[in-house]
């Protein structure tokens, strides 16, 4: 039987679990197939021998693209090139995929005004970037008997950033902590696109966006800010 031309992958039948790879060339063991040409043209139902002969004459592979059809559908193509292009497309899709990030900010119930403004600034930047924010109020000692202090602080923070985000998970007690999750109004992909556009504008005129660039500079306190990567966003 005819074998794939040099340089194209050979797929050996080693038994065991069914491979995700389609059957190609002489691995297609059916009497006839519905053949599709290299440009998508319908050739019709032909014997497997004639299909392999056409593949050999065209210096292409015969690839089974619909094994459950009756008869199976096969296409003439350069299988090695097809696999390479598919891998490149998958790689590009992963590169452009936007991930939702959960940032965590930790506050004390009796936080002073300056520290509150600093922490709120972190929340604002996270939400502008399309990230979720987990806000944790940490109670210590006698503070545990005053959960209303933490609740009011979380409500205040939610109201201060209402234009950028919404309360996705209402405040709830978790041991000595109280936790609330704020979700962004802006999707991660949108924030990423806006950031790229701003960078392009800055490259054209560096002086134009100095103020906004400075505002986006993030200095994270390791004791109070942590990241957790969640699932890809659609």
Secondary structure, 3 states (H helix, E strand, C coil): CCCCCCCCCCCCCCCCCCCCCCCEHHHCCCCEEEEECCCCCEEEEEEHHHHHHHHHHHCCEEEEEECCCCCCEEEEECHHHHHHHHHHHHHHHHHHCCEEEEEEEEEECCCCHHHHHHHHHHHHHHHHCCCEEEEEEECCHHHHHCHHHHHHHHHHHHHHCCCCEEEEEEEEEECCEEEEEEEECCCHHHHHHHHHHHHHHHHHCCCCCHHHHHHCCCCCCCCCEEEEEEEECC
